Amino acid sequence: MEKEHKIDVKQALRVFDKATREGEKRDDGWHYRGLTCSTDFDGYTVFISDGRAQLTVFFHNKYTVDYGNPLELQEFVDLLAKIDRADS
């Protein structure tokens, strides 16, 4: 299921930056506090996933969110907020 949901893109990009600095780099991206973060080949598109929900941020901060149900989405949004607040 794909729906638009109000995502704080700036917050998500801060979390992505933190993951690339502090996370563990693996073949599929950076793993950090329950998230997997990666980019497309040119770095313009960013992917952030917790395994149940995935946020895709495109150029000019446009985005889509893929998730199974509203609870999964809410837990994903809460995790982004928690990581963004931690140690900042």
N, CA, C and O atoms as a MOPAC input file, in Angstrom:
PM7 MOZYME 1SCF
protein

 N      0.84800 1    -1.17100 1     0.00000 1
 C      0.00000 1     0.00000 1     0.00000 1
 C      0.89600 1     1.23700 1     0.00000 1
 O      1.84100 1     1.32200 1     0.78500 1
 N      0.60900 1     2.16600 1    -0.85300 1
 C      1.38600 1     3.40500 1    -0.88700 1
 C      0.43200 1     4.56300 1    -0.70200 1
 O     -0.54000 1     4.70800 1    -1.44300 1
 N      0.71400 1     5.38200 1     0.28800 1
 C     -0.10200 1     6.57000 1     0.53700 1
 C      0.82500 1     7.70200 1     0.92600 1
 O      1.93800 1     7.48600 1     1.40500 1
 N      0.34600 1     8.90200 1     0.71000 1
 C      1.10400 1    10.04700 1     1.17500 1
 C      0.79600 1    10.25100 1     2.64900 1
 O     -0.34700 1    10.10600 1     3.08100 1
 N      1.78400 1    10.57600 1     3.38500 1
 C      1.64400 1    10.85000 1     4.80300 1
 C      2.57200 1    12.00600 1     5.10300 1
 O      3.62500 1    12.13800 1     4.48000 1
 N      2.19700 1    12.83300 1     6.04000 1
 C      3.04500 1    13.97900 1     6.35100 1
 C      4.32000 1    13.51200 1     7.02600 1
 O      4.31300 1    13.09200 1     8.18300 1
 N      5.40300 1    13.59000 1     6.29100 1
 C      6.72100 1    13.21000 1     6.78200 1
 C      7.55600 1    14.48300 1     6.87900 1
 O      7.51500 1    15.33500 1     5.99100 1
 N      8.30400 1    14.60000 1     7.95400 1
 C      9.24200 1    15.71200 1     8.10500 1
 C     10.50900 1    15.33100 1     7.32900 1
 O     11.37800 1    14.62400 1     7.84100 1
 N     10.59400 1    15.81000 1     6.09700 1
 C     11.70400 1    15.41500 1     5.22200 1
 C     13.04500 1    15.88800 1     5.77000 1
 O     14.03800 1    15.16500 1     5.69600 1
 N     13.07500 1    17.09100 1     6.31500 1
 C     14.33300 1    17.58900 1     6.89000 1
 C     14.78700 1    16.68200 1     8.03300 1
 O     15.97200 1    16.37200 1     8.15200 1
 N     13.84300 1    16.26000 1     8.86900 1
 C     14.16400 1    15.33700 1     9.95700 1
 C     14.68800 1    14.01600 1     9.39100 1
 O     15.69500 1    13.48900 1     9.86300 1
 N     14.00400 1    13.48900 1     8.38400 1
 C     14.41900 1    12.22500 1     7.78300 1
 C     15.83300 1    12.33400 1     7.21200 1
 O     16.62300 1    11.39800 1     7.33700 1
 N     16.15600 1    13.45900 1     6.59200 1
 C     17.49100 1    13.63300 1     6.02700 1
 C     18.55100 1    13.79000 1     7.11900 1
 O     19.69500 1    13.37300 1     6.93800 1
 N     18.17600 1    14.38900 1     8.24600 1
 C     19.10600 1    14.44200 1     9.38500 1
 C     19.39100 1    13.02900 1     9.89900 1
 O     20.53200 1    12.69500 1    10.21800 1
 N     18.34300 1    12.20500 1     9.97500 1
 C     18.50800 1    10.82300 1    10.41300 1
 C     19.38600 1    10.06800 1     9.41600 1
 O     20.26700 1     9.30800 1     9.81900 1
 N     19.15200 1    10.27300 1     8.12500 1
 C     19.98000 1     9.64000 1     7.09700 1
 C     21.45200 1    10.03200 1     7.28100 1
 O     22.33800 1     9.17900 1     7.23300 1
 N     21.69800 1    11.31600 1     7.49000 1
 C     23.06800 1    11.80100 1     7.68800 1
 C     23.70200 1    11.14600 1     8.90900 1
 O     24.86100 1    10.73600 1     8.86300 1
 N     22.94900 1    11.04700 1     9.99700 1
 C     23.45400 1    10.41400 1    11.22000 1
 C     23.77800 1     8.94500 1    10.95600 1
 O     24.79700 1     8.43300 1    11.41900 1
 N     22.89900 1     8.27300 1    10.20700 1
 C     23.11600 1     6.85100 1     9.90000 1
 C     24.37300 1     6.64900 1     9.07000 1
 O     25.11300 1     5.69100 1     9.29300 1
 N     24.62300 1     7.54100 1     8.11400 1
 C     25.81300 1     7.38100 1     7.27200 1
 C     27.08800 1     7.71000 1     8.03500 1
 O     28.16100 1     7.23000 1     7.67200 1
 N     26.99000 1     8.51600 1     9.07800 1
 C     28.16700 1     8.84800 1     9.88900 1
 C     28.41900 1     7.82500 1    10.99300 1
 O     29.56800 1     7.48300 1    11.27400 1
 N     27.34400 1     7.33400 1    11.62200 1
 C     27.49300 1     6.51000 1    12.81400 1
 C     27.09200 1     5.04400 1    12.61000 1
 O     27.39300 1     4.19400 1    13.44700 1
 N     26.41600 1     4.75500 1    11.50000 1
 C     25.92300 1     3.40300 1    11.27800 1
 C     26.98200 1     2.45800 1    10.73400 1
 O     28.11000 1     2.85300 1    10.43900 1
 N     26.58500 1     1.20400 1    10.61200 1
 C     27.46600 1     0.17500 1    10.07000 1
 C     27.21300 1     0.03200 1     8.57400 1
 O     26.09200 1    -0.25100 1     8.15300 1
 N     28.25700 1     0.22800 1     7.77400 1
 C     28.12300 1     0.13400 1     6.31400 1
 C     28.12900 1    -1.32900 1     5.89800 1
 O     29.05200 1    -2.07600 1     6.22300 1
 N     27.08200 1    -1.73200 1     5.17000 1
 C     27.00500 1    -3.09100 1     4.62200 1
 C     26.69600 1    -2.98200 1     3.13200 1
 O     26.55700 1    -1.88500 1     2.59000 1
 N     26.59300 1    -4.13400 1     2.48500 1
 C     26.31400 1    -4.13500 1     1.03900 1
 C     25.01000 1    -3.42800 1     0.69400 1
 O     24.91200 1    -2.78800 1    -0.35400 1
 N     24.00500 1    -3.53600 1     1.56700 1
 C     22.69100 1    -2.96300 1     1.25500 1
 C     22.49800 1    -1.56300 1     1.82700 1
 O     21.39500 1    -1.02200 1     1.74800 1
 N     23.53400 1    -0.96400 1     2.39800 1
 C     23.41500 1     0.39600 1     2.92400 1
 C     23.96800 1     0.48900 1     4.33300 1
 O     24.70600 1    -0.38500 1     4.78700 1
 N     23.60300 1     1.55200 1     5.01100 1
 C     24.03700 1     1.78000 1     6.38100 1
 C     22.95900 1     1.28600 1     7.32700 1
 O     21.77900 1     1.59200 1     7.15400 1
 N     23.36900 1     0.51900 1     8.33000 1
 C     22.43500 1     0.01900 1     9.33400 1
 C     22.65100 1     0.81100 1    10.61900 1
 O     23.76900 1     0.91500 1    11.12300 1
 N     21.55900 1     1.36700 1    11.13800 1
 C     21.66700 1     2.22800 1    12.30200 1
 C     20.36900 1     2.21500 1    13.09500 1
 O     19.32900 1     2.63700 1    12.59000 1
 N     20.42300 1     1.73700 1    14.32700 1
 C     19.29700 1     1.76800 1    15.26300 1
 C     17.98300 1     1.26700 1    14.66800 1
 O     16.93000 1     1.87200 1    14.86800 1
 N     18.05700 1     0.16800 1    13.94300 1
 C     16.84800 1    -0.42100 1    13.38200 1
 C     16.48400 1     0.05000 1    11.99100 1
 O     15.49700 1    -0.41300 1    11.41800 1
 N     17.25800 1     0.95400 1    11.44500 1
 C     16.99700 1     1.45700 1    10.09900 1
 C     18.06900 1     0.97000 1     9.12600 1
 O     19.21100 1     0.71500 1     9.50600 1
 N     17.66800 1     0.85000 1     7.86600 1
 C     18.61300 1     0.64700 1     6.77100 1
 C     18.47200 1     1.85200 1     5.85600 1
 O     17.36900 1     2.17100 1     5.41300 1
 N     19.58200 1     2.52500 1     5.57000 1
 C     19.57400 1     3.73800 1     4.75800 1
 C     20.48300 1     3.53500 1     3.55000 1
 O     21.58500 1     2.99900 1     3.66800 1
 N     20.00700 1     3.96800 1     2.39600 1
 C     20.81100 1     3.83200 1     1.18700 1
 C     20.41700 1     4.93400 1     0.19700 1
 O     19.47800 1     5.69600 1     0.42700 1
 N     21.16200 1     4.99500 1    -0.90800 1
 C     20.85900 1     5.95700 1    -1.97300 1
 C     20.87500 1     5.22900 1    -3.30600 1
 O     21.36000 1     4.10200 1    -3.41000 1
 N     20.33400 1     5.89200 1    -4.33000 1
 C     20.45800 1     5.33300 1    -5.67000 1
 C     21.87900 1     5.62100 1    -6.17100 1
 O     22.69100 1     6.19600 1    -5.44600 1
 N     22.16800 1     5.22400 1    -7.39700 1
 C     23.54100 1     5.29200 1    -7.89900 1
 C     24.11600 1     6.70200 1    -7.93200 1
 O     25.32800 1     6.86400 1    -7.78700 1
 N     23.28400 1     7.73200 1    -8.11800 1
 C     23.82400 1     9.09200 1    -8.20900 1
 C     23.68600 1     9.87500 1    -6.90400 1
 O     24.13800 1    11.01600 1    -6.81600 1
 N     23.06600 1     9.27100 1    -5.89200 1
 C     22.94900 1     9.92200 1    -4.59400 1
 C     21.81300 1    10.91200 1    -4.46300 1
 O     21.65300 1    11.52400 1    -3.40700 1
 N     21.01500 1    11.08800 1    -5.51400 1
 C     19.92200 1    12.05800 1    -5.45500 1
 C     18.67300 1    11.50800 1    -4.77900 1
 O     17.85800 1    12.28000 1    -4.27300 1
 N     18.51200 1    10.20300 1    -4.76300 1
 C     17.35100 1     9.58700 1    -4.13300 1
 C     17.81900 1     8.82100 1    -2.90400 1
 O     18.77000 1     8.04200 1    -2.96500 1
 N     17.13500 1     9.05400 1    -1.78700 1
 C     17.50300 1     8.46600 1    -0.50100 1
 C     16.40800 1     7.49300 1    -0.07300 1
 O     15.21900 1     7.78000 1    -0.21000 1
 N     16.82200 1     6.34600 1     0.44400 1
 C     15.88400 1     5.33500 1     0.93500 1
 C     16.15500 1     5.10900 1     2.42100 1
 O     17.29600 1     4.91200 1     2.83700 1
 N     15.07800 1     5.14200 1     3.21300 1
 C     15.18500 1     4.85500 1     4.64800 1
 C     14.09300 1     3.84200 1     4.96700 1
 O     12.91900 1     4.07200 1     4.67600 1
 N     14.48400 1     2.71800 1     5.56700 1
 C     13.52700 1     1.65800 1     5.84800 1
 C     13.77600 1     1.05200 1     7.22400 1
 O     14.91400 1     0.96300 1     7.68300 1
 N     12.68600 1     0.63700 1     7.87300 1
 C     12.81400 1    -0.11600 1     9.12400 1
 C     12.43400 1    -1.57800 1     8.90000 1
 O     12.29100 1    -2.33700 1     9.85800 1
 N     12.27200 1    -1.97400 1     7.63700 1
 C     11.90300 1    -3.34600 1     7.31000 1
 C     10.41400 1    -3.51600 1     7.07400 1
 O      9.99000 1    -4.48900 1     6.45100 1
 N      9.61300 1    -2.57400 1     7.56900 1
 C      8.15700 1    -2.64800 1     7.36300 1
 C      7.63200 1    -1.43000 1     6.61200 1
 O      6.64400 1    -1.52000 1     5.88300 1
 N      8.28800 1    -0.30700 1     6.78900 1
 C      7.92100 1     0.91700 1     6.07100 1
 C      9.17500 1     1.43100 1     5.38100 1
 O     10.28300 1     1.31200 1     5.90500 1
 N      8.98600 1     2.00700 1     4.19500 1
 C     10.12900 1     2.60300 1     3.49400 1
 C      9.77500 1     3.99300 1     3.01900 1
 O      8.74600 1     4.21100 1     2.37900 1
 N     10.65100 1     4.93100 1     3.34700 1
 C     10.54400 1     6.30600 1     2.88000 1
 C     11.53600 1     6.47900 1     1.73800 1
 O     12.71100 1     6.13300 1     1.86300 1
 N     11.05400 1     7.01600 1     0.63200 1
 C     11.91300 1     7.35200 1    -0.50100 1
 C     11.85400 1     8.85900 1    -0.67500 1
 O     10.78400 1     9.42000 1    -0.91300 1
 N     13.00300 1     9.51900 1    -0.55500 1
 C     13.07500 1    10.97200 1    -0.71900 1
 C     13.76300 1    11.26100 1    -2.04400 1
 O     14.89700 1    10.84500 1    -2.28000 1
 N     13.05600 1    11.97800 1    -2.89800 1
 C     13.55300 1    12.33300 1    -4.22600 1
 C     14.14900 1    13.73600 1    -4.21300 1
 O     14.11100 1    14.43700 1    -3.20200 1
 N     14.69400 1    14.12200 1    -5.34600 1
 C     15.22200 1    15.46500 1    -5.53900 1
 C     14.13500 1    16.48400 1    -5.20300 1
 O     12.95600 1    16.21200 1    -5.43200 1
 N     14.49400 1    17.62400 1    -4.67800 1
 C     13.57100 1    18.68900 1    -4.26600 1
 C     12.64200 1    18.25300 1    -3.13400 1
 O     11.53900 1    18.78200 1    -2.99900 1
 N     13.08300 1    17.29400 1    -2.32300 1
 C     12.36600 1    16.85500 1    -1.12400 1
 C     10.96500 1    16.30700 1    -1.37600 1
 O     10.12700 1    16.31000 1    -0.47500 1
 N     10.70900 1    15.84200 1    -2.58100 1
 C      9.47500 1    15.09200 1    -2.82800 1
 C      9.70600 1    13.68500 1    -2.28500 1
 O     10.84100 1    13.21000 1    -2.24600 1
 N      8.63100 1    13.02200 1    -1.86700 1
 C      8.82100 1    11.71500 1    -1.25000 1
 C      7.59300 1    10.82700 1    -1.42300 1
 O      6.49300 1    11.29500 1    -1.71600 1
 N      7.82100 1     9.53700 1    -1.23200 1
 C      6.73600 1     8.56200 1    -1.11800 1
 C      7.03700 1     7.70000 1     0.10100 1
 O      8.18800 1     7.56100 1     0.51600 1
 N      5.98300 1     7.12800 1     0.66200 1
 C      6.12800 1     6.22200 1     1.79600 1
 C      5.36300 1     4.95500 1     1.46000 1
 O      4.19000 1     5.01200 1     1.09000 1
 N      6.01600 1     3.82200 1     1.58600 1
 C      5.37400 1     2.52300 1     1.38500 1
 C      5.28800 1     1.82700 1     2.73400 1
 O      6.27700 1     1.74300 1     3.46300 1
 N      4.09300 1     1.32400 1     3.06400 1
 C      3.91500 1     0.65200 1     4.35800 1
 C      2.70400 1    -0.26100 1     4.28200 1
 O      1.85900 1    -0.11700 1     3.39900 1
 N      2.62600 1    -1.19600 1     5.20900 1
 C      1.54000 1    -2.16700 1     5.19800 1
 C      0.28500 1    -1.68400 1     5.88400 1
 O     -0.82000 1    -1.89500 1     5.38400 1
 N      0.44600 1    -1.03000 1     7.03900 1
 C     -0.73200 1    -0.54700 1     7.75100 1
 C     -0.35600 1     0.70900 1     8.53400 1
 O      0.82800 1     1.00200 1     8.70200 1
 N     -1.35600 1     1.45500 1     9.01500 1
 C     -1.07800 1     2.72500 1     9.69600 1
 C     -0.19000 1     2.58800 1    10.93000 1
 O      0.58600 1     3.49600 1    11.22400 1
 N     -0.28400 1     1.48900 1    11.65100 1
 C      0.56400 1     1.29600 1    12.83000 1
 C      2.03500 1     1.19800 1    12.43100 1
 O      2.89800 1     1.78600 1    13.08200 1
 N      2.31800 1     0.45900 1    11.36600 1
 C      3.70500 1     0.34900 1    10.88500 1
 C      4.25200 1     1.72200 1    10.50300 1
 O      5.40300 1     2.04900 1    10.79300 1
 N      3.41300 1     2.51600 1     9.84900 1
 C      3.83700 1     3.86100 1     9.46500 1
 C      4.10800 1     4.70300 1    10.70400 1
 O      5.12500 1     5.39400 1    10.77200 1
 N      3.20900 1     4.65400 1    11.68500 1
 C      3.38700 1     5.46600 1    12.88700 1
 C      4.64800 1     5.06500 1    13.64400 1
 O      5.37400 1     5.92600 1    14.14100 1
 N      4.90800 1     3.77500 1    13.73200 1
 C      6.12700 1     3.31500 1    14.41000 1
 C      7.37300 1     3.78500 1    13.66700 1
 O      8.37800 1     4.11800 1    14.29400 1
 N      7.31800 1     3.81300 1    12.34200 1
 C      8.43500 1     4.29700 1    11.53500 1
 C      8.66800 1     5.78700 1    11.79700 1
 O      9.80100 1     6.21400 1    12.02200 1
 N      7.59200 1     6.57000 1    11.76600 1
 C      7.69000 1     8.01500 1    12.01300 1
 C      8.22900 1     8.27000 1    13.41900 1
 O      9.06700 1     9.15000 1    13.61700 1
 N      7.74400 1     7.49600 1    14.39700 1
 C      8.21800 1     7.64700 1    15.77500 1
 C      9.70500 1     7.31400 1    15.88600 1
 O     10.43900 1     7.98700 1    16.61000 1
 N     10.15100 1     6.28000 1    15.17400 1
 C     11.56200 1     5.89300 1    15.20500 1
 C     12.43300 1     6.99300 1    14.60300 1
 O     13.50000 1     7.29800 1    15.13600 1
 N     11.99200 1     7.58600 1    13.50600 1
 C     12.74400 1     8.70200 1    12.91300 1
 C     12.88800 1     9.82900 1    13.93100 1
 O     13.97700 1    10.37600 1    14.10300 1
 N     11.79700 1    10.17400 1    14.60200 1
 C     11.82000 1    11.26000 1    15.58400 1
 C     12.74600 1    10.92200 1    16.74800 1
 O     13.50300 1    11.77500 1    17.21100 1
 N     12.68700 1     9.68700 1    17.21700 1
 C     13.52600 1     9.25800 1    18.33800 1
 C     15.00700 1     9.33700 1    17.97700 1
 O     15.81500 1     9.82700 1    18.76500 1
 N     15.36200 1     8.85400 1    16.78300 1
 C     16.75400 1     8.90100 1    16.35100 1
 C     17.20500 1    10.34400 1    16.14900 1
 O     18.33500 1    10.70000 1    16.48300 1
 N     16.31900 1    11.17000 1    15.60300 1
 C     16.67100 1    12.56500 1    15.37600 1
 C     16.94200 1    13.28700 1    16.70000 1
 O     17.84000 1    14.12700 1    16.77200 1
 N     16.18300 1    12.97000 1    17.73600 1
 C     16.35800 1    13.61800 1    19.05000 1
 C     17.58300 1    13.09500 1    19.79400 1
 O     18.19000 1    13.82600 1    20.57600 1
 N     17.94700 1    11.84400 1    19.55800 1
 C     19.02300 1    11.21000 1    20.33300 1
 C     20.37500 1    11.87800 1    20.07000 1
 O     20.77200 1    12.09100 1    18.92400 1
 N     21.05100 1    12.19300 1    21.13600 1
 C     22.42500 1    12.72000 1    21.06600 1
 C     22.58000 1    13.95700 1    20.18900 1
 O     23.67100 1    14.22700 1    19.68800 1
 N     21.50000 1    14.70800 1    20.00100 1
 C     21.65300 1    15.88900 1    19.13100 1
 C     21.67400 1    17.16700 1    19.92200 1
 O     21.79600 1    18.24700 1    19.34600 1

